Amino acid sequence: MPHVFFHLCDGDDLVLDDEGRIIDDHAAVVKAALHEARGMISAEAMQGRVWLDQRIDVVDAAGTIVHRLQFADAVFLKLPAGWQPVSAHG
């Protein structure tokens, strides 16, 4: 599985990775997908929002999904007991 592509999906849209990268083993693919997702989540948090409904589909050159990572599985959120959002888009 040396050449893989990291496609970003949000349920409605798909952003294709046209370049891909060479990664030799599955453990490295899992680690790279986690790194990419957390990087995007971090960038979103700096803008004051985090969308956890996205995912990264890692596909091989044949288009077969070799790994899927939901953004919600890339982080652990601990909220205060009894916390309620002030607004949905604050």
C-alpha positions as CSV (number, residue, x, y, z in Angstrom):
1,M,0.0,0.0,0.0
2,P,2.8,2.5,-0.7
3,H,0.8,5.3,-2.4
4,V,-2.3,6.5,-0.5
5,F,-4.6,9.5,-0.7
6,F,-6.2,11.3,2.2
7,H,-9.7,12.5,1.2
8,L,-11.6,14.8,3.4
9,C,-15.4,14.2,3.7
10,D,-18.0,16.1,5.6
11,G,-21.1,14.2,4.6
12,D,-22.0,16.6,1.8
13,D,-18.7,17.5,0.2
14,L,-15.6,15.6,-0.7
15,V,-12.2,17.2,-1.0
16,L,-9.9,14.9,-2.9
17,D,-6.2,14.5,-2.2
18,D,-4.8,14.6,-5.8
19,E,-1.1,14.1,-4.8
20,G,-1.2,11.5,-2.1
21,R,1.9,10.3,-0.4
22,I,4.0,7.2,-0.1
23,I,3.5,5.4,3.2
24,D,4.7,1.8,3.6
25,D,2.7,0.3,6.4
26,H,-0.8,0.5,7.8
27,A,0.3,1.7,11.3
28,A,1.9,4.7,9.6
29,V,-1.3,5.4,7.6
30,V,-3.3,5.4,10.9
31,K,-0.8,7.8,12.5
32,A,-0.8,10.1,9.5
33,A,-4.6,10.3,9.4
34,L,-4.8,11.1,13.1
35,H,-2.1,13.8,12.7
36,E,-4.0,15.4,9.7
37,A,-7.3,15.3,11.5
38,R,-5.9,16.8,14.7
39,G,-4.2,19.5,12.7
40,M,-7.4,20.5,11.0
41,I,-9.3,20.4,14.3
42,S,-6.6,22.6,15.8
43,A,-6.9,25.1,13.0
44,E,-10.7,25.2,13.3
45,A,-10.5,25.7,17.1
46,M,-8.3,28.8,16.5
47,Q,-11.2,30.2,14.5
48,G,-13.6,29.5,17.4
49,R,-15.4,26.4,15.9
50,V,-14.8,22.7,15.6
51,W,-16.7,20.5,13.2
52,L,-16.5,16.9,14.3
53,D,-18.8,15.6,11.6
54,Q,-15.9,15.3,9.1
55,R,-13.8,12.3,8.3
56,I,-10.7,11.3,6.5
57,D,-10.9,8.4,4.1
58,V,-7.5,7.0,3.2
59,V,-7.6,5.2,-0.1
60,D,-5.0,3.3,-2.1
61,A,-4.2,3.8,-5.8
62,A,-7.1,1.5,-6.7
63,G,-9.5,3.7,-4.8
64,T,-10.1,1.1,-2.0
65,I,-10.5,2.6,1.5
66,V,-7.7,1.3,3.6
67,H,-8.5,3.5,6.7
68,R,-11.3,5.8,7.8
69,L,-11.0,8.2,10.7
70,Q,-14.0,10.2,12.0
71,F,-12.9,13.5,13.4
72,A,-15.0,12.8,16.5
73,D,-12.7,9.8,17.1
74,A,-9.6,11.9,16.8
75,V,-10.1,13.8,20.0
76,F,-11.5,13.4,23.5
77,L,-13.8,16.2,24.7
78,K,-14.4,16.6,28.4
79,L,-17.2,19.1,29.2
80,P,-18.0,20.5,32.6
81,A,-20.9,18.7,34.4
82,G,-24.2,20.4,33.5
83,W,-22.6,22.5,30.7
84,Q,-25.1,23.9,28.2
85,P,-24.1,25.8,25.0
86,V,-24.9,29.5,25.0
87,S,-25.6,29.4,21.3
88,A,-25.1,27.0,18.4
89,H,-23.0,29.4,16.4
90,G,-21.5,31.7,19.0
